[in-house]
Each structure stands twice: as C-alpha cells, then as structure tokens.
Amino acid sequence: MTTSDGLHNVDTSPEPTIGQLAEQAAQAVRALNHLTRPGTDALAHPAEAGDLAAALCCLTGRLPQLLSQLNRWLVSQQQAGHLRVDTSSPLPEPAAAVHAVTGQLTQAALNAQQASDALDTAHQHLAHLTTTSTS
C-alpha cells in the first residue's frame, strides 16, 4: 500500500499467535455451521456444497501434519526435561502425560485423515449433482 506522500505503508501489526490462528479456524467453522443451518439460503446449488466439501477436505487433510508436529514438539520438550505435571494431574510423571497426549493426538490425526478421505469422496459425488430445472 502506498500513502499519499508516496511512501510504502508497512503493516507493523504482530503476527497472530498459534492460539489465535486456531481460534480463527474454530470460529470459521462455527460461522459455517450457522450459515448452513436448515432454512437458510446459504447453499443454492450442489456446486456450492461441493466447494464447501473440497475446502473442508483440504482443512482436515492438513490436520494430520499439524498434529504430528505438535506430537514431535511435545516429545522433544519432554525428552529435554522442560515439562512437569502439576499436583492435580492423574499422571504422576511428564513422560506418562506426554505419552497419553501423543496417543490421543495420533488418533485424532488418523481420524482427520479419514474425514479428509470421506470429504474427498463426497466432493467427487457432489461434482455430478445439479439442481432440477423448474420452468
């Protein structure tokens, strides 16, 4: 962007944090939930549903990488001795807590990949649907 004095305007706002980006993704899905409720006119043609399925396929297809990276980070932090559990934890050692977390994140990654595969198949079928003509 160029200002009236000919200088370039540089965006100095800080990059969003990981938590903020995750919250934005959650809010985007929430907005889609509201827009696609029964009785709304957000979807007028199967192609729009196909676009939605394709985008959700992409979103869920990217989750396994993110979850794997989170797993690797947790394991590296635990191995470096940078983690501890608080006194109310049901697991007495950081290694046990990390093991429990990484097991669940691995399962979530598998589930996300299955969801991505199913959404891809749905998208393929949606590509062959159209609305009927009402003349």
C-alpha positions in Angstrom: 0.0 0.0 0.0 1.3 3.5 -0.8 0.4 6.5 1.3 -0.3 10.0 -0.1 3.3 11.1 0.4 4.5 8.2 -1.8 5.9 6.1 1.0 5.0 2.5 1.4 2.9 1.7 4.3 4.3 -1.3 6.1 2.0 -3.4 8.3 3.6 -3.5 11.7 0.8 -5.5 13.4 2.2 -8.6 15.2 1.6 -12.0 13.6 -1.2 -13.9 15.2 -0.2 -16.4 17.8 -0.8 -20.2 17.3 -3.7 -20.0 19.7 -5.2 -17.1 17.8 -5.0 -18.8 14.5 -6.6 -22.0 15.9 -9.4 -19.8 17.4 -9.9 -18.2 14.0 -10.2 -21.7 12.4 -12.7 -22.7 15.1 -14.7 -19.5 14.6 -14.8 -20.0 10.8 -16.3 -23.5 11.3 -18.8 -22.0 13.7 -19.8 -19.4 11.2 -20.2 -22.1 8.5 -22.4 -24.1 11.0 -24.7 -21.1 11.3 -24.8 -20.3 7.6 -25.7 -23.9 6.6 -28.5 -24.4 9.2 -31.7 -25.8 7.8 -33.9 -22.9 6.5 -31.0 -20.7 5.4 -30.3 -20.0 1.8 -26.5 -20.1 2.0 -26.4 -23.1 -0.3 -28.3 -22.7 -3.6 -26.6 -25.3 -5.8 -24.8 -28.6 -5.3 -21.6 -26.9 -6.7 -21.6 -24.7 -3.6 -21.8 -27.8 -1.4 -19.0 -29.3 -3.5 -16.9 -26.2 -2.9 -17.5 -26.5 0.8 -16.7 -30.2 0.9 -13.5 -29.6 -1.1 -12.4 -26.8 1.3 -13.2 -29.0 4.3 -11.3 -31.9 2.7 -8.3 -29.6 2.5 -8.7 -28.4 6.1 -9.0 -31.9 7.5 -6.2 -33.1 5.2 -3.8 -30.6 6.8 -4.6 -31.6 10.4 -2.5 -34.8 10.5 0.7 -32.8 9.7 -0.2 -30.2 12.4 -1.0 -32.9 15.0 2.2 -34.8 14.1 4.3 -31.6 14.5 2.6 -31.0 17.9 3.4 -34.5 18.9 7.1 -34.1 17.9 7.3 -30.8 19.8 5.8 -32.4 23.0 8.1 -35.4 22.9 11.2 -33.1 22.3 10.2 -30.9 25.2 9.7 -33.9 27.5 13.0 -35.5 26.5 14.8 -32.2 27.1 13.3 -32.1 30.6 11.3 -29.0 30.0 7.9 -30.4 31.2 6.4 -31.2 34.5 3.0 -32.2 35.7 1.0 -30.2 38.3 -0.1 -31.7 41.6 -3.6 -32.4 40.4 -2.6 -34.4 37.4 -3.8 -38.0 37.3 -0.5 -39.0 35.7 2.5 -38.6 38.1 5.2 -38.2 35.5 5.6 -35.9 32.5 6.6 -38.9 30.3 3.3 -40.6 31.1 1.3 -37.4 30.4 3.1 -36.9 27.1 2.5 -40.5 26.2 -1.2 -40.1 26.9 -1.4 -36.8 24.9 0.6 -38.1 21.9 -1.5 -41.2 21.7 -4.7 -39.1 21.5 -3.2 -36.7 19.0 -2.1 -39.7 16.9 -5.7 -41.0 17.0 -7.0 -37.5 16.1 -4.6 -37.4 13.1 -5.9 -40.7 11.9 -9.5 -39.6 12.3 -8.8 -36.3 10.5 -7.3 -38.3 7.6 -10.3 -40.5 7.5 -12.5 -37.4 7.5 -10.5 -35.9 4.7 -10.8 -39.0 2.6 -14.6 -39.1 3.2 -14.9 -35.5 2.3 -12.9 -36.0 -0.9 -15.3 -38.8 -1.9 -18.3 -36.6 -1.1 -16.8 -33.9 -3.2 -16.3 -36.3 -6.1 -20.0 -37.3 -5.9 -21.2 -33.7 -5.5 -19.4 -32.8 -8.8 -22.0 -35.0 -10.5 -25.1 -33.4 -8.9 -27.1 -30.5 -10.2 -30.4 -28.9 -9.5 -33.5 -29.8 -11.4 -35.0 -27.1 -13.8 -38.2 -25.7 -12.8 -39.7 -23.9 -15.8 
